[in-house]
Amino acid sequence: MPRPPLVRIAAAAVATAAGLTVAAATPALASGRDTTPPTAPHLIYYTGYYCGVLIVGMDRSTDNVTPQSQLKYEVFIDGQPFGPAVDQGSESGVWAWFQGPSVPGGPVLSPGQHTVTAKAQDAAGNWSASSQAEPVTGYRC
């Protein structure tokens, strides 16, 4: 059922007052389903340490519908999911620290050279493109 013009105008006024871009959100909302993925995160820090420790930091992604604070992030090692990263809720960005298995029985950053990337996911389940790929080294205990 289409909304009356007054409701659409009021919604646009509220969104504009909140600093949202109405034009970017309108197509996804009009169709009833968000199909636009978030922007790809950009890795700003990535390093492997002794005993398979991995630390990854990235800039926050943006999305046309999902607020930044509700985006989810996943770190990938050599193209395989490694574990989630946590949005710090500020300009400090999104960080992940993995020490040993990221989950019981899960992966460990094995000794040697690896490639790290990250992706963001919005509330509708759309995944961003991968961040740039960066080399990391896993070290033995």
N, CA, C and O of each residue as an XYZ file, in Angstrom:
564
protein
N       0.847     -1.171      0.000
C       0.000      0.000      0.000
C       0.893      1.234      0.000
O       1.710      1.387      0.908
N       0.766      2.126     -0.994
C       1.593      3.318     -1.049
C       1.261      4.270      0.091
O       0.118      4.384      0.535
N       2.307      4.946      0.544
C       2.124      5.941      1.591
C       1.589      7.226      0.995
O       1.946      7.579     -0.128
N       0.732      7.937      1.730
C       0.281      9.245      1.247
C       1.480     10.192      1.118
O       2.452     10.056      1.861
N       1.421     11.144      0.189
C       2.536     12.066     -0.030
C       2.971     12.790      1.240
O       4.166     13.023      1.423
N       2.056     13.148      2.110
C       2.395     13.864      3.329
C       3.294     13.028      4.219
O       4.219     13.562      4.830
N       3.043     11.719      4.306
C       3.877     10.833      5.131
C       5.283     10.765      4.552
O       6.258     10.812      5.302
N       5.407     10.653      3.218
C       6.737     10.602      2.597
C       7.484     11.907      2.825
O       8.686     11.891      3.089
N       6.794     13.029      2.728
C       7.434     14.325      2.940
C       7.870     14.462      4.392
O       8.971     14.946      4.655
N       7.042     14.052      5.334
C       7.400     14.122      6.752
C       8.598     13.228      7.048
O       9.499     13.630      7.785
N       8.621     12.014      6.480
C       9.750     11.104      6.687
C      11.030     11.706      6.112
O      12.093     11.600      6.724
N      10.939     12.327      4.958
C      12.106     12.959      4.349
C      12.604     14.118      5.206
O      13.813     14.302      5.347
N      11.691     14.900      5.779
C      12.076     16.029      6.636
C      12.788     15.543      7.891
O      13.782     16.140      8.306
N      12.294     14.467      8.501
C      12.930     13.911      9.701
C      14.312     13.382      9.346
O      15.273     13.639     10.071
N      14.430     12.648      8.246
C      15.717     12.102      7.827
C      16.714     13.212      7.536
O      17.883     13.106      7.906
N      16.260     14.284      6.872
C      17.139     15.401      6.560
C      17.596     16.086      7.839
O      18.764     16.457      7.953
N      16.709     16.258      8.792
C      17.064     16.877     10.059
C      18.068     16.022     10.820
O      18.893     16.549     11.565
N      18.002     14.707     10.638
C      18.928     13.801     11.324
C      20.249     13.681     10.574
O      21.153     12.980     11.028
N      20.373     14.356      9.433
C      21.612     14.322      8.685
C      21.727     13.133      7.756
O      22.827     12.827      7.297
N      20.637     12.454      7.464
C      20.671     11.301      6.574
C      20.464     11.741      5.140
O      19.833     12.767      4.884
N      20.985     10.978      4.213
C      20.782     11.253      2.804
C      19.546     10.510      2.353
O      19.565      9.286      2.223
N      18.478     11.234      2.115
C      17.203     10.621      1.756
C      17.280      9.961      0.392
O      16.752      8.863      0.216
N      17.921     10.595     -0.571
C      17.959     10.056     -1.933
C      18.628      8.687     -1.967
O      18.202      7.822     -2.733
N      19.664      8.468     -1.159
C      20.359      7.180     -1.166
C      19.507      6.089     -0.536
O      19.584      4.933     -0.952
N      18.701      6.432      0.454
C      17.922      5.412      1.152
C      16.595      5.117      0.462
O      16.039      4.036      0.655
N      16.083      6.025     -0.320
C      14.757      5.864     -0.904
C      14.589      4.626     -1.780
O      13.610      3.907     -1.582
N      15.478      4.322     -2.741
C      15.257      3.146     -3.591
C      15.182      1.845     -2.798
O      14.326      1.006     -3.079
N      16.050      1.664     -1.825
C      16.040      0.428     -1.045
C      14.766      0.323     -0.228
O      14.175     -0.752     -0.133
N      14.338      1.427      0.360
C      13.143      1.388      1.186
C      11.889      1.246      0.331
O      10.937      0.577      0.734
N      11.879      1.868     -0.844
C      10.711      1.794     -1.712
C      10.462      0.366     -2.186
O       9.313     -0.043     -2.348
N      11.530     -0.389     -2.406
C      11.375     -1.766     -2.876
C      11.027     -2.707     -1.735
O      10.612     -3.841     -1.973
N      11.190     -2.252     -0.500
C      10.899     -3.099      0.651
C      12.069     -3.984      1.038
O      11.987     -4.718      2.024
N      13.156     -3.931      0.281
C      14.315     -4.756      0.585
C      15.577     -3.982      0.235
O      15.695     -3.408     -0.847
N      16.510     -3.978      1.167
C      17.798     -3.324      0.959
C      18.694     -4.275      0.171
O      19.002     -5.368      0.647
N      19.108     -3.882     -1.005
C      19.985     -4.719     -1.825
C      21.345     -4.076     -2.061
O      22.175     -4.630     -2.783
N      21.582     -2.917     -1.465
C      22.845     -2.213     -1.649
C      23.812     -2.578     -0.527
O      23.486     -2.381      0.644
N      24.994     -3.105     -0.853
C      25.949     -3.473      0.196
C      26.625     -2.246      0.791
O      26.638     -1.180      0.177
N      27.185     -2.398      1.983
C      27.960     -1.303      2.568
C      29.254     -1.076      1.785
O      29.645     -1.902      0.960
N      29.904      0.041      2.052
C      31.203      0.291      1.440
C      32.219     -0.677      2.029
O      32.061     -1.149      3.155
N      33.250     -0.966      1.270
C      34.301     -1.874      1.745
C      35.123     -1.181      2.829
O      35.444      0.001      2.706
N      35.464     -1.912      3.889
C      36.345     -1.315      4.902
C      37.750     -1.121      4.319
O      38.112     -1.752      3.326
N      38.516     -0.263      4.935
C      39.899     -0.025      4.521
C      40.804     -0.392      5.691
O      40.711      0.212      6.759
N      41.682     -1.384      5.498
C      42.593     -1.802      6.571
C      43.600     -0.700      6.849
O      44.216     -0.158      5.932
N      43.761     -0.371      8.138
C      44.724      0.649      8.536
C      45.828      0.077      9.413
O      46.875      0.702      9.584
N      45.598     -1.119      9.976
C      46.610     -1.773     10.820
C      46.430     -3.274     10.684
O      45.301     -3.765     10.718
N      47.520     -4.008     10.532
C      47.453     -5.459     10.358
C      48.818     -6.023     10.686
O      49.820     -5.623     10.093
N      48.862     -6.943     11.620
C      50.127     -7.561     11.978
C      49.907     -8.891     12.665
O      48.920     -9.084     13.376
N      50.834     -9.806     12.445
C      50.847    -11.078     13.150
C      51.926    -11.018     14.218
O      52.933    -10.329     14.059
N      51.705    -11.752     15.319
C      52.656    -11.772     16.420
C      52.967    -13.204     16.823
O      52.455    -14.163     16.246
N      53.808    -13.317     17.813
C      54.213    -14.571     18.433
C      52.992    -15.423     18.798
O      51.984    -14.889     19.262
N      53.073    -16.726     18.593
C      52.019    -17.704     18.935
C      50.707    -17.489     18.171
O      49.633    -17.770     18.702
N      50.783    -17.005     16.958
C      49.586    -16.907     16.138
C      48.649    -15.762     16.453
O      47.508    -15.752     15.992
N      49.117    -14.783     17.242
C      48.280    -13.618     17.544
C      48.160    -12.757     16.281
O      49.142    -12.544     15.570
N      46.958    -12.271     16.018
C      46.700    -11.401     14.869
C      45.920    -10.189     15.358
O      44.945    -10.324     16.098
N      46.362     -8.990     14.937
C      45.653     -7.752     15.259
C      45.348     -7.044     13.941
O      46.231     -6.854     13.105
N      44.081     -6.658     13.771
C      43.635     -5.992     12.547
C      42.789     -4.781     12.930
O      41.898     -4.884     13.772
N      43.069     -3.634     12.312
C      42.271     -2.430     12.502
C      41.826     -1.891     11.152
O      42.553     -2.000     10.164
N      40.634     -1.310     11.109
C      40.112     -0.789      9.838
C      39.222      0.427     10.073
O      38.697      0.637     11.167
N      39.066      1.223      9.009
C      38.113      2.331      9.044
C      36.707      1.764      9.028
O      36.482      0.663      8.524
N      35.756      2.514      9.578
C      34.354      2.098      9.583
C      33.757      2.229      8.186
O      34.058      3.173      7.456
N      32.908      1.272      7.827
C      32.183      1.312      6.550
C      30.924      2.146      6.716
O      30.540      2.495      7.832
N      30.287      2.463      5.596
C      28.999      3.150      5.612
C      28.009      2.353      4.774
O      28.400      1.540      3.936
N      26.720      2.595      5.010
C      25.670      1.905      4.277
C      24.543      2.879      4.004
O      24.396      3.882      4.703
N      23.747      2.584      2.984
C      22.651      3.476      2.617
C      21.451      3.356      3.547
O      20.614      4.259      3.567
N      21.333      2.276      4.318
C      20.193      2.092      5.214
C      20.645      1.798      6.649
O      20.187      2.454      7.585
N      21.530      0.832      6.829
C      21.965      0.405      8.154
C      22.897      1.441      8.782
O      23.869      1.848      8.145
N      22.621      1.882     10.029
C      23.525      2.814     10.704
C      24.906      2.179     10.916
O      25.017      0.963     11.067
N      25.948      3.005     10.926
C      27.314      2.502     11.103
C      27.435      1.593     12.322
O      28.105      0.562     12.261
N      26.802      1.961     13.414
C      26.932      1.191     14.651
C      26.326     -0.208     14.554
O      26.599     -1.054     15.406
N      25.513     -0.465     13.539
C      24.883     -1.773     13.394
C      25.524     -2.641     12.315
O      25.091     -3.774     12.102
N      26.547     -2.131     11.633
C      27.258     -2.941     10.645
C      28.101     -3.983     11.368
O      28.616     -3.728     12.457
N      28.240     -5.151     10.761
C      29.077     -6.217     11.311
C      30.283     -6.376     10.400
O      30.213     -6.091      9.205
N      31.396     -6.837     10.979
C      32.638     -6.965     10.222
C      33.222     -8.364     10.411
O      33.126     -8.953     11.488
N      33.822     -8.876      9.353
C      34.466    -10.188      9.388
C      35.872    -10.051      8.815
O      36.081     -9.391      7.798
N      36.834    -10.688      9.487
C      38.215    -10.725      9.018
C      38.419    -12.050      8.291
O      37.945    -13.095      8.736
N      39.133    -11.991      7.165
C      39.433    -13.178      6.368
C      40.938    -13.357      6.284
O      41.677    -12.391      6.093
N      41.392    -14.602      6.429
C      42.799    -14.933      6.244
C      42.883    -15.873      5.050
O      42.232    -16.917      5.019
N      43.682    -15.497      4.083
C      43.839    -16.299      2.864
C      42.485    -16.641      2.242
O      42.294    -17.738      1.717
N      41.548    -15.689      2.305
C      40.233    -15.854      1.691
C      39.218    -16.615      2.525
O      38.067    -16.752      2.110
N      39.615    -17.118      3.698
C      38.714    -17.883      4.556
C      38.284    -17.048      5.765
O      39.107    -16.321      6.322
N      37.016    -17.135      6.186
C      36.579    -16.391      7.377
C      37.436    -16.767      8.584
O      37.685    -17.945      8.838
N      37.880    -15.761      9.317
C      38.740    -15.979     10.474
C      38.033    -15.617     11.772
O      38.193    -16.303     12.781
N      37.254    -14.542     11.748
C      36.529    -14.135     12.946
C      36.023    -12.714     12.828
O      36.391    -11.981     11.910
N      35.163    -12.328     13.778
C      34.564    -10.991     13.720
C      35.501     -9.904     14.236
O      36.389    -10.151     15.052
N      35.273     -8.698     13.734
C      35.928     -7.505     14.253
C      34.856     -6.676     14.943
O      33.678     -6.782     14.604
N      35.250     -5.856     15.904
C      34.306     -5.103     16.720
C      34.440     -3.611     16.449
O      35.532     -3.048     16.527
N      33.310     -2.976     16.128
C      33.267     -1.527     15.947
C      33.373     -0.889     17.327
O      32.560     -1.167     18.208
N      34.378     -0.033     17.513
C      34.604      0.606     18.806
C      33.617      1.751     19.065
O      33.615      2.336     20.149
N      32.779      2.070     18.072
C      31.763      3.096     18.251
C      32.307      4.503     18.278
O      31.667      5.411     18.807
N      33.484      4.691     17.711
C      34.083      6.017     17.702
C      35.008      6.131     16.497
O      35.053      5.244     15.644
N      35.726      7.211     16.444
C      36.669      7.420     15.351
C      37.843      6.454     15.418
O      38.647      6.407     14.487
N      37.964      5.675     16.505
C      39.069      4.719     16.594
C      38.873      3.549     15.656
O      39.793      2.750     15.480
N      37.711      3.422     15.048
C      37.495      2.424     14.013
C      37.046      1.074     14.512
O      36.445      0.947     15.579
N      37.352      0.065     13.715
C      36.925     -1.309     13.952
C      38.188     -2.138     14.182
O      39.139     -2.057     13.405
N      38.192     -2.939     15.255
C      39.390     -3.699     15.606
C      39.074     -5.156     15.867
O      37.984     -5.506     16.321
N      40.057     -6.004     15.568
C      39.972     -7.428     15.873
C      41.311     -7.864     16.460
O      42.373     -7.485     15.964
N      41.246     -8.659     17.516
C      42.447     -9.223     18.122
C      42.178    -10.694     18.335
O      41.276    -11.069     19.084
N      42.962    -11.528     17.674
C      42.793    -12.975     17.773
C      44.038    -13.557     18.414
O      45.151    -13.327     17.942
N      43.853    -14.311     19.491
C      44.970    -14.943     20.173
C      44.683    -16.434     20.241
O      43.754    -16.863     20.927
N      45.468    -17.213     19.542
C      45.206    -18.642     19.480
C      43.930    -18.866     18.695
O      43.587    -18.052     17.838
N      43.215    -19.958     18.968
C      41.967    -20.194     18.244
C      40.969    -19.067     18.501
O      40.752    -18.675     19.647
N      40.367    -18.550     17.438
C      39.380    -17.479     17.607
C      38.103    -18.017     18.240
O      37.371    -17.276     18.897
N      37.839    -19.292     18.044
C      36.733    -19.990     18.704
C      37.239    -21.383     19.021
O      38.155    -21.860     18.351
N      36.672    -22.060     20.026
C      37.161    -23.410     20.327
C      37.178    -24.284     19.081
O      36.167    -24.431     18.394
N      38.327    -24.853     18.805
C      38.474    -25.694     17.626
C      38.603    -24.907     16.337
O      38.691    -25.491     15.257
N      38.614    -23.579     16.442
C      38.667    -22.728     15.260
C      40.076    -22.521     14.759
O      41.013    -23.149     15.251
N      40.233    -21.643     13.784
C      41.544    -21.454     13.153
C      42.523    -20.700     14.041
O      42.124    -19.929     14.914
N      43.805    -20.933     13.805
C      44.904    -20.216     14.438
C      45.732    -19.638     13.298
O      45.876    -20.273     12.253
N      46.270    -18.450     13.488
C      47.156    -17.883     12.473
C      48.435    -18.717     12.481
O      49.289    -18.540     13.349
N      48.562    -19.610     11.528
C      49.704    -20.531     11.490
C      50.981    -19.790     11.087
O      50.922    -18.720     10.481
N      52.131    -20.367     11.428
C      53.399    -19.731     11.054
C      53.504    -19.550      9.543
O      53.065    -20.403      8.771
N      54.083    -18.442      9.139
C      54.299    -18.175      7.726
C      53.516    -16.979      7.223
O      52.858    -16.273      7.987
N      53.605    -16.769      5.914
C      52.957    -15.630      5.262
C      51.486    -15.908      4.979
O      51.117    -17.006      4.561
N      50.658    -14.904      5.213
C      49.224    -14.976      4.956
C      48.761    -13.646      4.375
O      49.495    -12.658      4.393
N      47.530    -13.633      3.858
C      46.909    -12.406      3.362
C      45.660    -12.147      4.177
O      44.835    -13.043      4.354
N      45.513    -10.924      4.678
C      44.347    -10.547      5.476
C      43.482     -9.571      4.683
O      43.994     -8.669      4.018
N      42.173     -9.761      4.760
C      41.188     -8.843      4.193
C      40.037     -8.746      5.191
O      40.002     -9.481      6.178
N      39.104     -7.844      4.934
C      37.920     -7.707      5.787
C      36.734     -7.312      4.931
O      36.890     -6.740      3.853
N      35.546     -7.625      5.427
C      34.295     -7.226      4.773
C      33.335     -6.719      5.844
O      33.440     -7.073      7.019
N      32.391     -5.876      5.404
C      31.322     -5.384      6.275
C      30.005     -5.988      5.806
O      29.825     -6.273      4.622
N      29.086     -6.178      6.753
C      27.762     -6.711      6.425
C      26.705     -5.803      7.038
O      26.816     -5.412      8.200
N      25.674     -5.465      6.252
C      24.596     -4.626      6.767
C      23.491     -5.488      7.377
O      23.555     -6.717      7.334
N      22.486     -4.836      7.941
C      21.395     -5.535      8.631
C      20.573     -6.410      7.689
O      19.928     -7.356      8.142
N      20.582     -6.113      6.387
C      19.832     -6.910      5.413
C      20.622     -8.131      4.945
O      20.112     -8.942      4.172
N      21.877     -8.264      5.414
C      22.703     -9.403      5.031
C      23.585     -9.174      3.817
O      24.232    -10.109      3.345
N      23.627     -7.951      3.300
C      24.479     -7.638      2.146
C      25.932     -7.496      2.596
O      26.217     -6.788      3.563
N      26.850     -8.165      1.900
C      28.279     -8.071      2.195
C      28.932     -7.039      1.288
O      28.606     -6.944      0.105
N      29.844     -6.276      1.843
C      30.624     -5.327      1.053
C      31.638     -6.086      0.203
O      31.827     -7.292      0.360
N      32.274     -5.363     -0.685
C      33.444     -5.903     -1.371
C      34.545     -6.064     -0.320
O      34.468     -5.478      0.761
N      35.546     -6.842     -0.635
C      36.675     -7.013      0.291
C      37.493     -5.738      0.388
O      37.578     -4.952     -0.555
N      38.089     -5.559      1.551
C      39.068     -4.486      1.709
C      40.282     -4.821      0.847
O      40.332     -5.871      0.207
N      41.235     -3.936      0.840
C      42.477     -4.260      0.148
C      43.134     -5.445      0.873
O      42.960     -5.604      2.081
N      43.874     -6.259      0.149
C      44.568     -7.418      0.725
C      45.932     -6.973      1.240
O      46.661     -6.254      0.556
N      46.265     -7.405      2.442
C      47.558     -7.021      3.044
C      48.262     -8.266      3.579
O      47.602     -9.190      4.056
N      49.585     -8.302      3.507
C      50.334     -9.447      4.011
C      50.522     -9.382      5.525
O      50.763     -8.314      6.087
N      50.408    -10.537      6.173
C      50.724    -10.669      7.605
C      51.553    -11.939      7.779
O      51.489    -12.850      6.954
N      52.329    -11.990      8.856
C      53.144    -13.149      9.138
C      52.721    -13.763     10.464
O      52.591    -13.060     11.466
N      52.508    -15.070     10.469
C      52.243    -15.798     11.690
C      53.566    -16.316     12.241
O      54.417    -16.772     11.477
N      53.749    -16.249     13.554
C      54.997    -16.673     14.190
C      54.733    -17.808     15.171
O      53.693    -17.851     15.828
N      55.686    -18.718     15.258
C      55.591    -19.852     16.185
C      55.711    -19.386     17.630
O      56.200    -18.291     17.909
N      55.261    -20.226     18.530
C      55.400    -19.953     19.969
C      56.818    -20.253     20.409
O      57.148    -20.090     21.584
